[in-house]
Amino acid sequence: MDNAPTKPAGRPGAGNAFDRYFEITARGSTVGREVRGGLATFFTMAYIVVLNPLILGNAVDGDDARLAIPALAAATALVAGVMTILMGVVGRFPLAVAAGLGVNALVAYEIAPQMTWADAMGLVVIEGVIIAVLVLTGLRTAVFRSVPTQLKTAIGVGIGLFLTIIGLVDAGFVRRPESGTVPVGLGIGGKLVTWPALVFVLGLLFTLVLVVRRVKGAILIGILASTVLAIVVEAIAGAGPSVVDGKPNPAGWSLNVPALPERVVDTPDLSLLGQFDLLGSWQRAGVLVALMFVFTLLITDFFDTMGTMVAVGQEGGLLDEQKMPPRTREILLVDSIAAAAGGAASTSSNTSYIESAAGVAEGARTGAANLVTGGLFLLAMFLAPLVVVVPFEAASVALVIVGFLMMTAVRTIDWADYEIAIPAFLTIVLMPFTYSISNGIGAGVISFVVVKLARGKAREVHPLLYGVAALFVLYFLRGPIESVLF
């Protein structure tokens, strides 16, 4: 189908009902590209089905209770599948949804120890409901519109660099040295001496060649080829996992050891669905503690999604003159529902994934790609043994390539205008350097307001942006605030 001539973009009436609903032809795409993009997105973010259960399952709550890892894996895949499909059908945007990294660590290691798991997940549900209300009242969209256009571009560029360093770190290409003053270094002791690192490098070079030669499906082919190579290398070299009996094995594979599974199908355990308590945390941990946790969750989810939405839309050329994607309100509403759904299923807040950019780089332009990604997540509930075949060293290839593609938008920022260049710079660099999209957005917004005030141009700042800047100040000061209050 990819080889068939496509109709010009901008003809929403072209094609059949499916095509018209998702605007496939109107956005210059084809069903084949949407399928390929959906596959690429799934393989790039399928790690969450394994990683989220490990993060949540290895923590204990205030009663020293643990969540069952098999049940977490099934619930993670179920919510990701349903919410990704909902995003495709309602938002009609190629943005996949799954349990949010960073948020799950916050829930596991800061919130749950002060209450029960059910109480902690109840706070996540409350946070999701609050965000949904903000969307329905139009406040979330209004805040998004108040951010200057070039600052939105900087958000996309910063996320591209963030993706790149995530890929490099996950693949073991860069690591924290055991000694010395350098925060990160090449491989182990400044050298690439492991089999997994070799697989990553070869996979990256192979994918780069495919990208340069404009091969359709380059990123997806790169992930699959890297996985096959990893399986072969592991069969020969036997590098093993990166952690053995609780001890680090720097020469091992990250996340998954690539090997052909003994079985393909497994029965999902959905016992964690509905295990949440909306009121328990307020009684057990106290009102102030619960409010601070909800505020932290709210700020993180609120702005991470906005940045992700801009970055994915920017990569696919789907933004308007104000750097707004189509159906912004619907996209944000589904994302809010996903946050609450994640809490209700005990998987922590679900949010939009920047790895969706891998699918967009493969040609996805509509929500039709989400039907593929979401469907594969639902299958992953039953096909978990296949999902755990792909190691980070194979999946990370896509993140580095997508990081490059997103970085190219940096040329549209006016670096001669310090009033926007300085906030853009801080936005871009702080995302990868602090491993947080929200931190980058917060630094950009605060510095933009400060610079405008210093230049005597207070009226050029949207009123809502003053409120956003104030909230981010509270967000960055939450450590000292918590130490005073608690």
ZIZI-V838661 format. One record per helix or strand. SS is the DSSP state (H for helix, E for strand). FROM is the first residue (numbers start at 1). TO is the last residue. Records with the same first field share a line. If there is no record, write none. Layout:
SS = FROM-TO / FROM-TO
This chain:
H = 17-22 / 31-45 / 48-57 / 69-91 / 103-114 / 117-136 / 139-146 / 149-170 / 195-212 / 218-237 / 280-284 / 287-315 / 328-344 / 356-361 / 368-380 / 384-387 / 392-412 / 418-434 / 437-454 / 458-460 / 463-476 / 478-485
E = 97-99 / 174-175 / 185-186 / 188-188 / 191-191 / 241-241 / 243-244 / 247-248 / 253-253 / 319-319 / 325-325 / 350-352
